[in-house]
């Protein structure tokens, strides 16, 4: 439990990471198939 709390304190919640990744995937998908 303490290790998880330390990671949460250091890195913060990973929801922002998920949003950032989805934006990257959308960008890559657009570059991969610009007609879509």
N, CA, C, O and CB atoms as a CASP TS submission, in Angstrom:
PFRMAT TS
TARGET T0000
AUTHOR 0000-0000-0000
METHOD Language model
MODEL 1
PARENT N/A
ATOM      1  N   UNK     1       0.835  -1.201   0.000  1.00  0.00           N
ATOM      2  CA  UNK     1       0.000   0.000   0.000  1.00  0.00           C
ATOM      3  C   UNK     1       0.868   1.249   0.000  1.00  0.00           C
ATOM      4  O   UNK     1       0.595   2.198  -0.734  1.00  0.00           O
ATOM      5  CB  UNK     1      -0.944   0.007   1.215  1.00  0.00           C
ATOM      6  N   UNK     2       1.915   1.252   0.822  1.00  0.00           N
ATOM      7  CA  UNK     2       2.758   2.443   0.894  1.00  0.00           C
ATOM      8  C   UNK     2       3.458   2.704  -0.433  1.00  0.00           C
ATOM      9  O   UNK     2       3.622   3.856  -0.836  1.00  0.00           O
ATOM     10  CB  UNK     2       3.790   2.297   2.010  1.00  0.00           C
ATOM     11  N   UNK     3       3.872   1.639  -1.113  1.00  0.00           N
ATOM     12  CA  UNK     3       4.548   1.826  -2.394  1.00  0.00           C
ATOM     13  C   UNK     3       3.606   2.494  -3.402  1.00  0.00           C
ATOM     14  O   UNK     3       4.012   3.379  -4.155  1.00  0.00           O
ATOM     15  CB  UNK     3       5.053   0.469  -2.943  1.00  0.00           C
ATOM     16  N   UNK     4       2.353   2.060  -3.402  1.00  0.00           N
ATOM     17  CA  UNK     4       1.370   2.666  -4.300  1.00  0.00           C
ATOM     18  C   UNK     4       1.148   4.136  -3.945  1.00  0.00           C
ATOM     19  O   UNK     4       1.035   4.981  -4.833  1.00  0.00           O
ATOM     20  CB  UNK     4       0.036   1.895  -4.239  1.00  0.00           C
ATOM     21  N   UNK     5       1.086   4.440  -2.652  1.00  0.00           N
ATOM     22  CA  UNK     5       0.898   5.828  -2.234  1.00  0.00           C
ATOM     23  C   UNK     5       2.094   6.679  -2.643  1.00  0.00           C
ATOM     24  O   UNK     5       1.928   7.825  -3.061  1.00  0.00           O
ATOM     25  CB  UNK     5       0.683   5.911  -0.715  1.00  0.00           C
ATOM     26  N   UNK     6       3.306   6.120  -2.523  1.00  0.00           N
ATOM     27  CA  UNK     6       4.496   6.870  -2.928  1.00  0.00           C
ATOM     28  C   UNK     6       4.460   7.148  -4.424  1.00  0.00           C
ATOM     29  O   UNK     6       4.761   8.259  -4.861  1.00  0.00           O
ATOM     30  CB  UNK     6       5.780   6.098  -2.557  1.00  0.00           C
ATOM     31  N   UNK     7       4.092   6.142  -5.209  1.00  0.00           N
ATOM     32  CA  UNK     7       4.015   6.350  -6.657  1.00  0.00           C
ATOM     33  C   UNK     7       2.950   7.383  -7.006  1.00  0.00           C
ATOM     34  O   UNK     7       3.150   8.207  -7.899  1.00  0.00           O
ATOM     35  CB  UNK     7       3.717   5.025  -7.374  1.00  0.00           C
ATOM     36  N   UNK     8       1.818   7.342  -6.302  1.00  0.00           N
ATOM     37  CA  UNK     8       0.758   8.319  -6.549  1.00  0.00           C
ATOM     38  C   UNK     8       1.256   9.724  -6.240  1.00  0.00           C
ATOM     39  O   UNK     8       0.934  10.673  -6.954  1.00  0.00           O
ATOM     40  CB  UNK     8      -0.492   7.995  -5.705  1.00  0.00           C
ATOM     41  N   UNK     9       2.050   9.856  -5.165  1.00  0.00           N
ATOM     42  CA  UNK     9       2.594  11.159  -4.795  1.00  0.00           C
ATOM     43  C   UNK     9       3.617  11.637  -5.815  1.00  0.00           C
ATOM     44  O   UNK     9       3.642  12.815  -6.170  1.00  0.00           O
ATOM     45  CB  UNK     9       3.228  11.095  -3.408  1.00  0.00           C
ATOM     46  N   UNK    10       4.463  10.722  -6.287  1.00  0.00           N
ATOM     47  CA  UNK    10       5.540  11.106  -7.211  1.00  0.00           C
ATOM     48  C   UNK    10       4.993  11.349  -8.612  1.00  0.00           C
ATOM     49  O   UNK    10       5.265  12.382  -9.223  1.00  0.00           O
ATOM     50  CB  UNK    10       6.631  10.017  -7.253  1.00  0.00           C
ATOM     51  N   UNK    11       4.222  10.393  -9.115  1.00  0.00           N
ATOM     52  CA  UNK    11       3.798  10.438 -10.514  1.00  0.00           C
ATOM     53  C   UNK    11       2.403  11.016 -10.690  1.00  0.00           C
ATOM     54  O   UNK    11       2.049  11.440 -11.790  1.00  0.00           O
ATOM     55  CB  UNK    11       3.844   9.059 -11.106  1.00  0.00           C
ATOM     56  N   UNK    12       1.610  11.042  -9.634  1.00  0.00           N
ATOM     57  CA  UNK    12       0.240  11.508  -9.741  1.00  0.00           C
ATOM     58  C   UNK    12      -0.643  10.426 -10.347  1.00  0.00           C
ATOM     59  O   UNK    12      -0.145   9.376 -10.754  1.00  0.00           O
ATOM     60  CB  UNK    12       0.171  12.788 -10.578  1.00  0.00           C
ATOM     61  N   UNK    13      -1.946  10.670 -10.412  1.00  0.00           N
ATOM     62  CA  UNK    13      -2.857   9.681 -10.994  1.00  0.00           C
ATOM     63  C   UNK    13      -2.562   9.493 -12.474  1.00  0.00           C
ATOM     64  O   UNK    13      -2.164  10.443 -13.148  1.00  0.00           O
ATOM     65  CB  UNK    13      -4.323  10.108 -10.794  1.00  0.00           C
ATOM     66  N   UNK    14      -2.748   8.290 -12.988  1.00  0.00           N
ATOM     67  CA  UNK    14      -2.373   8.001 -14.369  1.00  0.00           C
ATOM     68  C   UNK    14      -3.476   8.322 -15.369  1.00  0.00           C
ATOM     69  O   UNK    14      -3.363   7.954 -16.539  1.00  0.00           O
ATOM     70  CB  UNK    14      -1.990   6.555 -14.498  1.00  0.00           C
ATOM     71  N   UNK    15      -4.537   8.996 -14.943  1.00  0.00           N
ATOM     72  CA  UNK    15      -5.591   9.372 -15.884  1.00  0.00           C
ATOM     73  C   UNK    15      -5.056  10.359 -16.930  1.00  0.00           C
ATOM     74  O   UNK    15      -5.417  10.270 -18.103  1.00  0.00           O
ATOM     75  CB  UNK    15      -6.789   9.988 -15.131  1.00  0.00           C
ATOM     76  N   UNK    16      -4.214  11.281 -16.516  1.00  0.00           N
ATOM     77  CA  UNK    16      -3.644  12.235 -17.461  1.00  0.00           C
ATOM     78  C   UNK    16      -2.791  11.518 -18.493  1.00  0.00           C
ATOM     79  O   UNK    16      -2.791  11.887 -19.667  1.00  0.00           O
ATOM     80  CB  UNK    16      -2.813  13.292 -16.726  1.00  0.00           C
ATOM     81  N   UNK    17      -2.066  10.496 -18.063  1.00  0.00           N
ATOM     82  CA  UNK    17      -1.254   9.730 -19.004  1.00  0.00           C
ATOM     83  C   UNK    17      -2.141   9.063 -20.052  1.00  0.00           C
ATOM     84  O   UNK    17      -1.799   9.041 -21.235  1.00  0.00           O
ATOM     85  CB  UNK    17      -0.416   8.673 -18.261  1.00  0.00           C
ATOM     86  N   UNK    18      -3.286   8.518 -19.619  1.00  0.00           N
ATOM     87  CA  UNK    18      -4.185   7.859 -20.554  1.00  0.00           C
ATOM     88  C   UNK    18      -4.712   8.859 -21.585  1.00  0.00           C
ATOM     89  O   UNK    18      -4.773   8.551 -22.775  1.00  0.00           O
ATOM     90  CB  UNK    18      -5.351   7.197 -19.801  1.00  0.00           C
ATOM     91  N   UNK    19      -5.089  10.045 -21.132  1.00  0.00           N
ATOM     92  CA  UNK    19      -5.588  11.054 -22.062  1.00  0.00           C
ATOM     93  C   UNK    19      -4.496  11.453 -23.050  1.00  0.00           C
ATOM     94  O   UNK    19      -4.755  11.591 -24.245  1.00  0.00           O
ATOM     95  CB  UNK    19      -6.097  12.290 -21.297  1.00  0.00           C
ATOM     96  N   UNK    20      -3.280  11.636 -22.552  1.00  0.00           N
ATOM     97  CA  UNK    20      -2.184  12.035 -23.428  1.00  0.00           C
ATOM     98  C   UNK    20      -1.923  10.943 -24.461  1.00  0.00           C
ATOM     99  O   UNK    20      -1.711  11.239 -25.637  1.00  0.00           O
ATOM    100  CB  UNK    20      -0.906  12.325 -22.608  1.00  0.00           C
ATOM    101  N   UNK    21      -1.937   9.676 -24.026  1.00  0.00           N
ATOM    102  CA  UNK    21      -1.700   8.583 -24.949  1.00  0.00           C
ATOM    103  C   UNK    21      -2.790   8.543 -26.018  1.00  0.00           C
ATOM    104  O   UNK    21      -2.488   8.326 -27.191  1.00  0.00           O
ATOM    105  CB  UNK    21      -1.634   7.249 -24.197  1.00  0.00           C
ATOM    106  N   UNK    22      -4.046   8.748 -25.635  1.00  0.00           N
ATOM    107  CA  UNK    22      -5.119   8.691 -26.611  1.00  0.00           C
ATOM    108  C   UNK    22      -4.959   9.811 -27.639  1.00  0.00           C
ATOM    109  O   UNK    22      -5.255   9.614 -28.818  1.00  0.00           O
ATOM    110  CB  UNK    22      -6.487   8.787 -25.915  1.00  0.00           C
ATOM    111  N   UNK    23      -4.495  10.983 -27.204  1.00  0.00           N
ATOM    112  CA  UNK    23      -4.248  12.065 -28.157  1.00  0.00           C
ATOM    113  C   UNK    23      -3.137  11.680 -29.118  1.00  0.00           C
ATOM    114  O   UNK    23      -3.223  11.954 -30.315  1.00  0.00           O
ATOM    115  CB  UNK    23      -3.890  13.366 -27.423  1.00  0.00           C
ATOM    116  N   UNK    24      -2.092  11.045 -28.594  1.00  0.00           N
ATOM    117  CA  UNK    24      -0.992  10.608 -29.458  1.00  0.00           C
ATOM    118  C   UNK    24      -1.499   9.571 -30.455  1.00  0.00           C
ATOM    119  O   UNK    24      -1.162   9.628 -31.638  1.00  0.00           O
ATOM    120  CB  UNK    24       0.175  10.027 -28.617  1.00  0.00           C
ATOM    121  N   UNK    25      -2.311   8.619 -29.981  1.00  0.00           N
ATOM    122  CA  UNK    25      -2.820   7.593 -30.884  1.00  0.00           C
ATOM    123  C   UNK    25      -3.740   8.206 -31.942  1.00  0.00           C
ATOM    124  O   UNK    25      -3.711   7.781 -33.097  1.00  0.00           O
ATOM    125  CB  UNK    25      -3.567   6.508 -30.093  1.00  0.00           C
ATOM    126  N   UNK    26      -4.544   9.184 -31.574  1.00  0.00           N
ATOM    127  CA  UNK    26      -5.399   9.851 -32.555  1.00  0.00           C
ATOM    128  C   UNK    26      -4.541  10.562 -33.601  1.00  0.00           C
ATOM    129  O   UNK    26      -4.841  10.510 -34.794  1.00  0.00           O
ATOM    130  CB  UNK    26      -6.348  10.857 -31.859  1.00  0.00           C
ATOM    131  N   UNK    27      -3.474  11.225 -33.151  1.00  0.00           N
ATOM    132  CA  UNK    27      -2.594  11.926 -34.076  1.00  0.00           C
ATOM    133  C   UNK    27      -1.909  10.943 -35.020  1.00  0.00           C
ATOM    134  O   UNK    27      -1.854  11.165 -36.229  1.00  0.00           O
ATOM    135  CB  UNK    27      -1.548  12.741 -33.308  1.00  0.00           C
ATOM    136  N   UNK    28      -1.391   9.860 -34.456  1.00  0.00           N
ATOM    137  CA  UNK    28      -0.729   8.843 -35.283  1.00  0.00           C
ATOM    138  C   UNK    28      -1.728   8.225 -36.256  1.00  0.00           C
ATOM    139  O   UNK    28      -1.401   7.993 -37.420  1.00  0.00           O
ATOM    140  CB  UNK    28      -0.092   7.743 -34.395  1.00  0.00           C
ATOM    141  N   UNK    29      -2.935   7.960 -35.787  1.00  0.00           N
ATOM    142  CA  UNK    29      -3.960   7.404 -36.656  1.00  0.00           C
ATOM    143  C   UNK    29      -4.309   8.363 -37.788  1.00  0.00           C
ATOM    144  O   UNK    29      -4.532   7.931 -38.919  1.00  0.00           O
ATOM    145  CB  UNK    29      -5.206   7.069 -35.851  1.00  0.00           C
ATOM    146  N   UNK    30      -4.357   9.644 -37.497  1.00  0.00           N
ATOM    147  CA  UNK    30      -4.644  10.635 -38.530  1.00  0.00           C
ATOM    148  C   UNK    30      -3.511  10.695 -39.547  1.00  0.00           C
ATOM    149  O   UNK    30      -3.760  10.771 -40.750  1.00  0.00           O
ATOM    150  CB  UNK    30      -4.867  12.017 -37.903  1.00  0.00           C
ATOM    151  N   UNK    31      -2.267  10.659 -39.070  1.00  0.00           N
ATOM    152  CA  UNK    31      -1.121  10.687 -39.979  1.00  0.00           C
ATOM    153  C   UNK    31      -1.054   9.403 -40.802  1.00  0.00           C
ATOM    154  O   UNK    31      -0.638   9.417 -41.960  1.00  0.00           O
ATOM    155  CB  UNK    31       0.187  10.884 -39.192  1.00  0.00           C
ATOM    156  N   UNK    32      -1.472   8.285 -40.184  1.00  0.00           N
ATOM    157  CA  UNK    32      -1.421   6.994 -40.874  1.00  0.00           C
ATOM    158  C   UNK    32      -2.479   6.944 -41.977  1.00  0.00           C
ATOM    159  O   UNK    32      -2.233   6.396 -43.051  1.00  0.00           O
ATOM    160  CB  UNK    32      -1.628   5.830 -39.873  1.00  0.00           C
ATOM    161  N   UNK    33      -3.652   7.513 -41.712  1.00  0.00           N
ATOM    162  CA  UNK    33      -4.746   7.477 -42.680  1.00  0.00           C
ATOM    163  C   UNK    33      -5.411   8.858 -42.714  1.00  0.00           C
ATOM    164  O   UNK    33      -6.466   9.044 -42.108  1.00  0.00           O
ATOM    165  CB  UNK    33      -5.788   6.357 -42.317  1.00  0.00           C
ATOM    166  N   UNK    34      -4.813   9.821 -43.410  1.00  0.00           N
ATOM    167  CA  UNK    34      -5.310  11.212 -43.375  1.00  0.00           C
ATOM    168  C   UNK    34      -6.686  11.392 -44.012  1.00  0.00           C
ATOM    169  O   UNK    34      -7.323  12.422 -43.792  1.00  0.00           O
ATOM    170  CB  UNK    34      -4.327  12.116 -44.074  1.00  0.00           C
ATOM    171  N   UNK    35      -7.161  10.427 -44.792  1.00  0.00           N
ATOM    172  CA  UNK    35      -8.468  10.561 -45.422  1.00  0.00           C
ATOM    173  C   UNK    35      -9.613  10.253 -44.467  1.00  0.00           C
ATOM    174  O   UNK    35     -10.764  10.571 -44.768  1.00  0.00           O
ATOM    175  CB  UNK    35      -8.552   9.658 -46.620  1.00  0.00           C
ATOM    176  N   UNK    36      -9.322   9.640 -43.323  1.00  0.00           N
ATOM    177  CA  UNK    36     -10.396   9.271 -42.397  1.00  0.00           C
ATOM    178  C   UNK    36     -10.893  10.493 -41.645  1.00  0.00           C
ATOM    179  O   UNK    36     -11.798  10.383 -40.818  1.00  0.00           O
ATOM    180  CB  UNK    36      -9.916   8.199 -41.407  1.00  0.00           C
TER
END
